[in-house]
């Protein structure tokens, strides 16, 4: 088997045709286990070999492989085959605020930031509402491209009230964390954030910056960050590459106090 020699074996796996679980989904689970135990760049067996090995049709194999490609576990290379790709970056939200740079460094990755836009603008209705300002108030507009190990993974567009953060445009936010800058230079540490997540197809501009195809999935996250006094300090819109990011949320039960 062309793929098996370079990585874990699939020969001891079986598909059960007597259970109601779809055949493609059983194969997908088998391949996912194979991927998780394989090294980066290891090829999976060709479709015809998988058909013969598991006694299933080529469309069934293709459906399983396609889903793993879309989810970022496999990568097709034209004329060469399908290979195990890099795991997604897991973003963990455990009620702890952490800068992008610190989080990536903890994961053993090398983060970098490119400032694409940094200027003072007037707040439109949406930005004004999020930051609890009057429409037309001056805000700082900051657009950044965040990368890990040289690969773009996130575009983030941020708005901050200019009056609260005078001189912010002079700060180096390619080398320094925004939250650290707010805390150290303005005595304004962010105490909590509210985030909203949804999936969207990448537009032309997002696709170009993130090096993905137009229409590819991105995780779109809106964030409003608050200071200790409850005043919003930041409204951000982040577009995360769907094939390179995965999010973990920790939820705890809120106990109800007796009346």
GIHUSUL-V633899 format. One record per residue. N is the residue number from 1. RES is the residue in three letters. SS is DSSP state (hx for helix, st for strand, lp for the rest). PHI is phi in radians with two decimals (999 if undefined). PSI is psi in degrees with one decimal (999 if undefined). Layout:
# GIHUSUL-V633899
{{N:RES:SS:PHI:PSI} {N:RES:SS:PHI:PSI}}
This chain:
# GIHUSUL-V633899
{{1:UNK:lp:999:126.4} {2:UNK:lp:-1.12:-35.9} {3:UNK:lp:-1.51:-30.6} {4:UNK:hx:-1.19:-32.1} {5:UNK:hx:-1.13:-28.3} {6:UNK:hx:-1.61:-8.3} {7:UNK:lp:-2.62:-160.0} {8:UNK:lp:-1.06:161.8} {9:UNK:lp:-1.60:144.2} {10:UNK:lp:-1.88:-4.3} {11:UNK:lp:-1.20:-19.7} {12:UNK:lp:-1.65:6.6} {13:UNK:lp:-1.71:150.1} {14:UNK:lp:-2.37:151.3} {15:UNK:lp:-1.84:132.6} {16:UNK:lp:-1.70:110.4} {17:UNK:lp:-1.50:2.0} {18:UNK:lp:-1.76:3.8} {19:UNK:lp:-1.94:158.2} {20:UNK:lp:-1.34:-0.1} {21:UNK:lp:-1.27:127.7} {22:UNK:lp:-0.94:144.2} {23:UNK:hx:-1.08:-40.2} {24:UNK:hx:-1.12:-35.3} {25:UNK:hx:-1.27:-35.4} {26:UNK:hx:-1.10:-43.0} {27:UNK:hx:-1.13:-39.9} {28:UNK:hx:-1.03:-43.7} {29:UNK:hx:-1.14:-38.4} {30:UNK:hx:-1.12:-45.8} {31:UNK:hx:-1.16:-34.7} {32:UNK:hx:-1.13:-40.8} {33:UNK:hx:-1.10:-41.7} {34:UNK:hx:-1.03:-45.9} {35:UNK:hx:-1.10:-43.0} {36:UNK:hx:-1.19:-18.0} {37:UNK:lp:-1.86:3.8} {38:UNK:lp:-1.76:162.7} {39:UNK:lp:-1.50:155.2} {40:UNK:lp:-0.98:131.5} {41:UNK:lp:1.59:-3.2} {42:UNK:lp:-1.26:134.3} {43:UNK:st:-1.39:148.8} {44:UNK:lp:-1.57:159.9} {45:UNK:lp:-1.07:151.2} {46:UNK:lp:-1.05:160.5} {47:UNK:hx:-0.98:-43.4} {48:UNK:hx:-1.12:-36.5} {49:UNK:hx:-1.16:-39.3} {50:UNK:hx:-1.16:-36.8} {51:UNK:hx:-1.02:-48.4} {52:UNK:hx:-1.18:-40.9} {53:UNK:hx:-1.12:-40.3} {54:UNK:hx:-1.88:0.3} {55:UNK:lp:1.12:40.8} {56:UNK:lp:-2.25:167.9} {57:UNK:lp:-1.40:161.8} {58:UNK:hx:-1.13:-41.5} {59:UNK:hx:-1.02:-33.7} {60:UNK:hx:-1.15:-44.1} {61:UNK:hx:-1.10:-44.4} {62:UNK:hx:-1.10:-37.4} {63:UNK:hx:-1.11:-43.0} {64:UNK:hx:-1.13:-45.5} {65:UNK:hx:-1.16:-41.5} {66:UNK:hx:-1.02:-42.6} {67:UNK:hx:-1.14:-37.1} {68:UNK:hx:-1.24:-30.2} {69:UNK:hx:-1.19:-47.7} {70:UNK:hx:-1.06:-37.5} {71:UNK:lp:-1.40:-4.1} {72:UNK:lp:1.59:9.8} {73:UNK:lp:-1.54:-25.4} {74:UNK:st:-2.23:156.8} {75:UNK:st:-2.38:126.2} {76:UNK:st:-1.49:135.9} {77:UNK:st:-2.13:117.6} {78:UNK:lp:-0.97:127.0} {79:UNK:lp:1.41:-4.1} {80:UNK:lp:-2.07:-39.0} {81:UNK:st:2.36:-161.7} {82:UNK:st:-2.07:131.2} {83:UNK:st:-2.21:152.2} {84:UNK:st:-1.17:128.1} {85:UNK:lp:-1.89:-177.3} {86:UNK:lp:-1.19:143.5} {87:UNK:lp:-1.18:154.6} {88:UNK:lp:-1.17:151.9} {89:UNK:st:-1.38:118.5} {90:UNK:st:-1.49:119.6} {91:UNK:st:-1.73:116.6} {92:UNK:st:-1.81:123.4} {93:UNK:st:-1.94:88.0} {94:UNK:lp:-1.91:45.6} {95:UNK:lp:1.03:28.1} {96:UNK:lp:-2.20:129.1} {97:UNK:lp:-1.52:132.5} {98:UNK:lp:-2.58:141.8} {99:UNK:lp:-1.25:156.8} {100:UNK:hx:-0.98:-46.5} {101:UNK:hx:-1.06:-46.3} {102:UNK:hx:-1.13:-42.1} {103:UNK:hx:-1.11:-43.5} {104:UNK:hx:-1.19:-39.9} {105:UNK:hx:-1.11:-37.4} {106:UNK:hx:-1.10:-27.5} {107:UNK:lp:-1.57:6.6} {108:UNK:lp:1.39:18.5} {109:UNK:lp:-1.85:157.4} {110:UNK:lp:-1.80:105.6} {111:UNK:st:-1.49:153.2} {112:UNK:st:-2.60:155.9} {113:UNK:st:-2.33:135.8} {114:UNK:st:-2.08:121.2} {115:UNK:st:-1.42:119.5} {116:UNK:st:-1.68:-28.6} {117:UNK:st:-2.69:134.2} {118:UNK:st:-2.67:101.9} {119:UNK:st:-2.78:166.9} {120:UNK:st:-1.66:130.0} {121:UNK:st:-2.35:175.5} {122:UNK:st:-1.74:134.2} {123:UNK:lp:-1.19:131.5} {124:UNK:lp:-1.46:-176.4} {125:UNK:hx:-1.02:-44.0} {126:UNK:hx:-1.17:-48.6} {127:UNK:hx:-1.10:-42.2} {128:UNK:hx:-1.06:-41.6} {129:UNK:hx:-1.12:-45.3} {130:UNK:hx:-1.13:-36.5} {131:UNK:hx:-1.68:4.3} {132:UNK:lp:0.98:48.9} {133:UNK:lp:-2.07:169.4} {134:UNK:lp:-1.38:145.7} {135:UNK:lp:-1.02:134.6} {136:UNK:lp:1.61:-5.6} {137:UNK:lp:-1.09:149.6} {138:UNK:st:-1.29:132.0} {139:UNK:st:-2.34:154.3} {140:UNK:st:-1.53:128.9} {141:UNK:st:-1.87:122.5} {142:UNK:st:-2.26:118.2} {143:UNK:st:-2.02:125.8} {144:UNK:st:-2.25:147.9} {145:UNK:st:-1.88:118.6} {146:UNK:st:-1.82:136.7} {147:UNK:st:-2.28:157.0} {148:UNK:st:-2.23:129.6} {149:UNK:lp:0.90:37.2} {150:UNK:lp:1.44:0.7} {151:UNK:st:-1.88:124.0} {152:UNK:st:-1.16:133.5} {153:UNK:st:-2.24:-13.1} {154:UNK:st:-2.74:134.3} {155:UNK:st:-1.93:130.0} {156:UNK:st:-2.27:126.2} {157:UNK:st:-1.87:122.2} {158:UNK:st:-2.17:140.1} {159:UNK:st:-2.13:136.5} {160:UNK:st:-2.39:146.9} {161:UNK:st:-1.20:122.4} {162:UNK:lp:-1.07:-40.3} {163:UNK:lp:-1.08:-34.9} {164:UNK:lp:-1.34:-25.9} {165:UNK:lp:-2.25:67.3} {166:UNK:lp:-1.12:140.9} {167:UNK:lp:1.39:6.8} {168:UNK:hx:-1.08:-31.2} {169:UNK:hx:-1.12:-17.6} {170:UNK:hx:-1.52:-5.5} {171:UNK:lp:-1.43:147.4} {172:UNK:lp:-1.56:97.0} {173:UNK:lp:-1.72:13.6} {174:UNK:lp:-1.55:-34.6} {175:UNK:lp:-1.72:-20.9} {176:UNK:lp:-2.08:148.4} {177:UNK:lp:-1.23:138.9} {178:UNK:hx:-1.10:-48.0} {179:UNK:hx:-1.12:-37.8} {180:UNK:hx:-1.14:-40.3} {181:UNK:hx:-1.08:-44.0} {182:UNK:hx:-1.10:-40.8} {183:UNK:hx:-1.24:-45.7} {184:UNK:hx:-1.46:-36.8} {185:UNK:hx:-1.64:-21.0} {186:UNK:hx:-2.20:6.9} {187:UNK:lp:0.86:46.1} {188:UNK:lp:-2.34:66.3} {189:UNK:lp:-1.20:137.9} {190:UNK:lp:-1.27:127.6} {191:UNK:lp:-1.74:-30.8} {192:UNK:st:-2.74:157.8} {193:UNK:st:-2.33:152.8} {194:UNK:st:-2.06:123.7} {195:UNK:st:-2.11:142.4} {196:UNK:st:-2.16:129.3} {197:UNK:st:-2.07:137.5} {198:UNK:st:-2.63:160.6} {199:UNK:st:-1.69:138.3} {200:UNK:st:-2.50:155.2} {201:UNK:st:-1.35:144.0} {202:UNK:lp:-1.23:134.2} {203:UNK:lp:-1.39:177.4} {204:UNK:hx:-1.07:-44.1} {205:UNK:hx:-1.18:-45.6} {206:UNK:hx:-1.05:-44.4} {207:UNK:hx:-1.06:-41.0} {208:UNK:hx:-1.11:-45.7} {209:UNK:hx:-1.20:-39.9} {210:UNK:hx:-1.53:-3.1} {211:UNK:lp:1.06:46.4} {212:UNK:lp:-2.24:172.0} {213:UNK:lp:-1.42:147.9} {214:UNK:lp:-1.04:132.9} {215:UNK:lp:1.62:-8.5} {216:UNK:lp:-1.15:152.5} {217:UNK:st:-1.24:137.5} {218:UNK:st:-2.23:148.3} {219:UNK:st:-1.62:118.3} {220:UNK:st:-1.82:117.4} {221:UNK:st:-2.17:123.1} {222:UNK:st:-1.71:136.5} {223:UNK:st:-2.26:132.1} {224:UNK:st:-2.04:122.0} {225:UNK:st:-1.85:137.9} {226:UNK:st:-2.07:145.8} {227:UNK:lp:-1.47:177.9} {228:UNK:lp:-1.09:-28.5} {229:UNK:lp:-1.46:4.3} {230:UNK:lp:1.49:1.7} {231:UNK:lp:-1.49:131.5} {232:UNK:st:-1.21:134.5} {233:UNK:st:-1.92:-15.4} {234:UNK:st:-2.70:138.7} {235:UNK:st:-2.19:118.7} {236:UNK:st:-2.18:149.0} {237:UNK:st:-2.19:113.4} {238:UNK:st:-1.93:136.5} {239:UNK:st:-2.02:108.2} {240:UNK:st:-1.76:134.4} {241:UNK:st:-1.02:123.7} {242:UNK:lp:-1.15:-27.5} {243:UNK:lp:-1.50:-5.0} {244:UNK:lp:-2.19:2.4} {245:UNK:st:-2.33:143.7} {246:UNK:st:-2.46:140.5} {247:UNK:st:-2.01:139.0} {248:UNK:st:-2.04:129.6} {249:UNK:st:-2.08:131.0} {250:UNK:lp:-1.80:122.4} {251:UNK:lp:-1.99:139.0} {252:UNK:lp:-2.16:152.1} {253:UNK:lp:-1.30:132.7} {254:UNK:lp:-1.61:115.5} {255:UNK:lp:-1.28:138.9} {256:UNK:lp:-1.63:123.5} {257:UNK:lp:-1.28:143.2} {258:UNK:lp:-1.12:142.0} {259:UNK:lp:-1.43:999}}
